[in-house]
Amino acid sequence: MYDTLIAFHTLELIQESLNKICLRFSGISCSDDFLMSESGMMKLDSICMKLTAIGESIKNDSISGNSMETRDGYT
């Protein structure tokens, strides 16, 4: 059986990442806001990195202990 404490911790980390993404989106009113300054580009980079990390967590299915790579032939 998969450790539920690890699952809850993983969900908490995902929630923290989503909160940071929302915080970093504050002050952004259109996509050009990311491209008009160096700080906008840094925000875009950090948001993309957080989204990638969340996607990897879900892909590896660390919440239930299963990997998508072993299910249904997905890689």
Protein Blocks (a to p, Z undefined) as FASTA:
>chain_A
ZZfklmmmmmmmmmmmmmmmmmmmgopabfklmmmpmklmmmmmmmmmmmmmmmmmmmno
mmnopafklgghiZZ
